[in-house]
Amino acid sequence: MPVDYLTVDYQMGQTPQALSDFYNSYGAQGWAISSIEAVVHNQRRVVFNMAGGVVQYLVIDYPAGETPEQLTNDLNGYGASGWLLKSTDLAKTNLRRAIFMQNGTSGGGGSGTDPNAMHWVPYVGPPQSFVAHDTTRDGDWTMTANKATSTRPAPQQSGPEEDLLPTWTPTLQNARATYTMWNEWTTSTAGWIDQYGGTVLAGNVNALHTMTLMVNGVVKDTFTSTPPNAISYWHDITPIVVASGSVIRVTVKVNQVGNNQMYWQEQAGLFATAPTYCSLAQGSKDGAAASSIAYDCHVQFIPGVASPDWDVVAFGGAAAGAGSGTGFPEAPQDSINYGRMNAAWNPVQPLALDGGAF
C-alpha cells in the first residue's frame, strides 16, 4: 500500500505549548511524525507520514542535568498514559525538549471510538471547559479530567513550601538494636507532597535503611537501600495531592549492623506546637505511644488548591511545586550536587538509586 509523506519546516524558540499546537494541527489531519532533523541552527524539518485517524502530540521541556534514573522516571510517567517518545531536541542550553505522540486509532488516547480513552486537549484557559478523560498540560502538570469540568487543571500554590519537620536542635541517641521511628502530621490546609526523606547519620553508614511515605494509612511510596555515605536524603516523587485533614506519616527504619551502636536524632517537645500547615504532629519510635517527640523523618508540603475533578498524570518540573515562584529557589548551578534540608541547599554526595546506595 502506498504511504503519503509531508515535509514541513519550522523555527526553533517556540514554547512547548506553541509547538504542541503546531504538531496537533497536522495530527488532526492524520499526519504522524516520521523524523525530525536540523536544517540550520534555528530551524527544524519534520517529515510526516499519513497514519490515518487523529494523531495527538505533547511537547515538554526537561532539565539537561537529569540523571538517567530521573529521566527514566519522567518518561515512564508519560509512557504510562500511552505517550510514545518520537524525538528529543535542544530547547535551550540547559533544557532538552521531548516530543511525544499518540495515535487515536490505535489506543492510548486521541479521538478514537473508545469512550474511556484519554483525549489530548491543549490548555488555553482559564476559562476552559473539558469533558471526562480530556488530558492536558498546565504549567509543569499533566492532568486528566475525571468528569466534565471547567475548573483549572493544575493545583495552584498558595504559600511557600515547608518541611513539616520544622527547624530543630535534636539530640543524638544510640542503642545496639534495629529501630523504627516515624513522624505523623495532620494537615490544616490542602496542598500536595513532592518529597520525603531522612538523614543517614555517619554512625549508620552501610546499614540497611527503609523509608516509607503513607497518606491516610495507605502506603504511597517506599524505598530501601544501603547508603555508603552520610547524607541528608530527599526522595522525589510525583506530587500527591492531599486535602485538609489528611494524615501524612514518614517512617524510617534502620537495621543494626553486627553488634554496632545504631544512632538516631530526636527532640523532645518539638511537636507540642503544631508545625506550619498542620493541626497536629506527633512522633513515635519502636511502637511507643505517639507523643510530642520529633524524630528525623521529613516531608515537603506545598499548600494550595487542587480541583477534585482532575487526576495527576505526570509532573515535569522541579520538585518545588507548581512553578508559581513562591517556593524554594533552584539549587546553585556550579557542578556540585545539592540536597535540601530545612529550606536550605546543602552539598551532598552524588546519588545512585540502583538498589544499592542512595
C-alpha positions in Angstrom: 0.0 0.0 0.0 1.4 3.4 -0.9 2.4 5.7 2.0 2.0 9.5 1.8 4.6 11.9 3.3 4.6 15.6 4.1 7.6 17.7 4.9 7.3 21.0 6.9 10.0 23.4 8.2 9.5 25.4 11.4 11.5 27.8 13.6 13.0 26.9 16.9 12.4 29.0 20.0 8.7 28.2 20.3 7.2 27.4 23.7 6.3 23.7 24.3 2.6 24.6 24.1 3.0 26.5 20.8 4.9 23.6 19.3 2.3 21.1 20.6 -0.4 23.2 18.9 1.7 23.3 15.7 2.1 19.5 15.6 -1.5 18.9 16.6 -2.7 21.0 13.7 -1.2 18.3 11.4 -2.1 15.4 13.7 -5.8 16.4 13.4 -5.4 15.6 9.7 -3.8 12.2 10.4 -0.2 13.1 10.0 2.2 11.2 12.2 5.9 12.2 12.8 8.3 10.1 10.9 11.5 12.0 11.6 12.8 15.5 12.7 16.2 16.9 11.6 18.1 20.2 11.8 18.0 22.3 8.6 20.0 25.2 10.1 20.8 26.0 13.7 17.4 27.7 14.4 15.3 25.7 12.0 13.9 22.2 12.1 12.4 20.0 9.4 9.7 17.4 10.3 8.7 14.6 8.0 5.2 13.2 8.5 3.6 10.1 7.2 -0.1 9.6 6.8 -1.2 7.3 9.7 -5.0 7.5 9.4 -7.1 8.8 12.3 -6.3 11.6 14.6 -2.7 11.8 16.0 -2.1 13.7 19.2 1.2 15.4 20.2 2.7 16.6 23.5 5.9 18.6 23.8 7.6 19.0 27.2 10.9 20.5 28.3 13.1 18.9 30.9 16.4 19.9 32.6 19.5 18.8 30.7 21.2 17.7 34.0 18.7 15.0 35.0 20.3 11.6 35.9 19.4 8.6 33.8 17.2 7.4 36.6 15.3 10.7 36.9 14.8 10.9 33.1 13.6 7.3 33.0 11.1 8.0 35.7 9.9 11.2 33.9 9.5 9.4 30.6 7.7 6.4 32.2 5.2 8.9 33.7 4.2 9.8 30.2 4.6 6.3 28.8 2.1 5.0 31.5 -0.5 7.2 29.7 0.3 5.9 26.3 2.6 8.7 25.1 5.3 7.4 22.7 8.6 9.4 22.5 9.2 10.3 18.9 12.1 12.7 19.2 14.3 14.8 21.5 15.8 18.1 20.7 17.7 21.0 22.3 15.4 23.7 23.7 18.0 25.9 25.4 21.5 25.4 26.8 20.3 23.8 29.9 17.0 22.3 28.6 16.1 19.4 26.4 12.8 19.0 24.5 10.8 15.8 24.3 8.1 15.2 21.6 5.5 12.6 22.3 2.8 11.1 20.1 -0.4 9.1 20.4 -2.4 7.6 17.6 -6.1 8.0 18.4 -7.0 5.0 16.2 -4.7 2.5 18.0 -5.4 3.1 21.7 -3.7 5.3 24.2 -5.9 8.3 23.8 -6.8 10.6 21.0 -10.3 10.8 19.5 -10.9 7.2 18.6 -14.1 5.3 19.4 -13.2 4.2 22.9 -15.2 6.4 25.3 -12.7 5.7 28.1 -9.7 6.8 26.1 -7.7 9.9 27.0 -8.0 12.8 24.6 -5.3 15.4 24.4 -6.7 18.9 24.6 -4.2 21.9 24.6 -4.7 24.1 27.7 -5.6 27.7 26.6 -7.6 28.9 29.6 -8.8 29.9 32.0 -11.7 29.8 31.4 -11.9 26.5 29.5 -14.2 23.5 29.6 -13.2 19.8 29.4 -15.0 16.5 29.3 -14.1 13.3 31.1 -10.8 11.8 30.0 -9.5 15.0 28.5 -5.8 15.3 29.2 -3.9 18.5 29.2 -0.7 20.2 30.4 -1.0 23.2 32.7 2.4 24.5 33.6 4.5 21.6 34.9 1.4 19.5 35.5 0.0 16.9 33.1 -3.6 16.2 34.2 -6.6 14.2 33.1 -10.2 15.1 33.9 -12.2 12.5 35.8 -15.5 14.3 34.9 -16.8 17.2 32.8 -15.4 20.3 34.4 -14.4 23.9 33.8 -12.0 24.1 36.8 -8.3 24.8 36.3 -6.3 21.6 35.8 -3.1 22.2 37.7 -3.1 22.7 41.5 -2.3 26.3 42.4 0.3 27.1 45.1 -0.9 29.4 47.9 2.2 29.7 50.1 5.8 28.7 50.5 6.9 25.1 50.6 7.7 23.8 54.1 9.5 20.8 55.6 6.8 19.7 58.1 9.7 18.9 60.5 10.5 22.4 61.5 13.9 23.8 62.2 15.1 21.8 65.2 18.0 21.2 67.6 18.0 17.4 68.0 20.0 15.3 70.4 21.9 12.2 69.2 20.9 8.9 70.7 22.2 5.4 70.2 21.5 1.8 71.1 22.6 -1.7 70.0 19.4 -2.5 68.1 17.5 -2.1 64.9 15.0 0.7 65.2 11.9 2.2 63.5 10.8 5.8 64.0 8.1 7.9 62.4 6.6 11.4 62.4 3.0 11.9 61.6 1.3 15.2 60.6 -2.4 16.1 60.3 -2.7 18.9 57.7 -4.8 22.0 58.4 -4.8 23.1 54.7 -5.0 21.4 51.3 -1.9 21.0 49.2 0.5 18.4 47.9 3.6 16.4 48.8 6.6 16.3 46.5 9.5 14.9 48.6 10.1 12.9 51.8 13.2 11.5 53.4 15.5 11.5 56.4 19.2 11.7 57.5 21.8 9.0 57.0 23.9 9.5 60.1 27.7 8.9 60.0 27.3 6.1 62.6 24.7 4.3 60.4 26.7 4.2 57.1 26.3 0.8 55.4 23.2 -0.1 57.4 20.0 -1.0 55.6 17.7 2.0 55.5 14.0 1.8 54.6 11.9 5.0 54.2 8.1 4.9 53.7 5.5 7.6 52.9 1.9 7.0 54.0 -1.2 9.2 53.5 -4.3 8.4 55.5 -3.0 5.0 56.3 -2.1 4.0 52.7 1.5 3.4 51.6 2.2 5.8 48.7 5.9 5.3 48.3 8.8 3.3 49.8 12.4 2.5 49.1 15.2 0.6 50.7 18.9 1.0 50.3 22.3 0.7 52.0 23.9 4.1 51.8 27.7 4.3 51.8 27.9 7.9 52.9 26.3 10.2 55.5 23.7 12.3 53.7 20.6 14.4 54.2 18.4 12.5 51.7 15.3 13.7 49.9 13.3 11.3 47.7 11.5 12.9 44.8 8.0 11.6 44.0 5.2 12.6 41.5 3.3 15.1 43.6 0.5 13.6 45.8 -2.4 16.0 46.3 -3.9 15.9 49.8 -7.0 17.5 51.4 -7.1 19.5 54.6 -7.2 17.0 57.5 -5.1 14.4 55.7 -2.7 12.3 57.9 0.8 12.1 56.5 3.3 9.7 58.0 7.0 9.2 57.2 8.7 6.2 58.6 12.5 5.5 58.8 13.8 2.0 59.7 17.5 1.4 60.2 18.8 -2.2 60.6 21.6 -2.9 63.0 25.0 -3.8 61.5 26.7 -6.6 63.6 26.6 -5.6 67.2 27.2 -1.9 66.4 25.7 1.1 68.2 23.0 2.5 65.9 22.2 6.2 66.0 19.1 8.4 65.7 18.1 12.0 66.3 15.2 13.3 68.3 13.9 16.4 70.0 11.5 16.2 73.0 8.5 18.5 72.9 9.1 19.9 69.4 5.6 18.8 68.3 3.9 20.4 71.4 3.1 23.2 69.0 1.8 22.0 65.6 4.1 23.0 62.7 3.1 25.3 59.9 0.2 23.9 57.8 -0.6 21.4 60.5 -3.3 21.0 63.2 -1.4 18.2 64.9 2.0 16.5 64.7 3.4 13.6 66.7 6.2 11.1 66.6 6.9 7.5 67.8 9.9 5.1 68.0 9.7 1.3 68.2 6.0 1.1 68.7 5.8 3.6 71.6 2.7 5.7 72.1 2.7 8.8 69.8 4.0 11.9 71.6 5.4 15.4 71.0 8.9 13.9 70.5 10.0 14.6 66.9 12.3 12.2 65.0 14.5 12.6 61.9 11.7 12.0 59.3 10.9 14.7 56.8 8.3 15.6 54.2 8.0 18.6 51.9 4.5 20.1 51.8 3.2 22.8 49.4 -0.1 24.5 50.3 -2.5 25.1 47.5 -5.9 24.5 45.9 -6.5 21.5 43.7 -9.7 20.6 41.9 -11.1 17.1 42.7 -12.2 17.0 39.0 -8.6 16.3 37.9 -6.1 13.5 38.4 -2.3 13.9 38.2 -0.7 12.0 35.3 2.8 13.4 35.5 4.8 16.3 36.8 7.6 17.6 34.6 9.2 20.4 36.6 11.3 20.9 39.7 10.1 19.4 42.9 9.3 22.8 44.4 5.7 22.7 43.3 3.5 24.3 40.6 6.1 26.9 39.5 4.4 30.0 40.9 7.7 31.4 42.1 6.7 31.4 45.8 8.5 28.2 46.8 12.2 27.5 47.2 14.8 28.8 44.7 16.6 26.3 42.5 19.9 24.8 43.6 23.1 26.7 42.6 24.4 25.9 39.1 28.0 25.2 40.0 28.6 21.4 39.2 28.1 20.5 42.9 25.4 18.0 44.0 22.9 19.6 46.4 20.2 18.3 48.7 17.5 20.4 50.5 17.0 20.3 54.3 15.0 22.8 56.3 14.8 25.4 53.5 18.5 25.4 52.7 20.5 23.8 49.9 23.5 21.7 51.2 26.3 19.9 49.3 25.7 16.2 49.2 27.3 13.1 47.8 26.1 12.0 44.3 23.1 9.7 44.4 22.9 6.3 42.7 19.4 4.9 43.0 20.3 1.4 41.8 19.0 -0.5 44.7 22.4 -0.4 46.4 23.1 3.1 47.6 21.3 6.4 47.9 
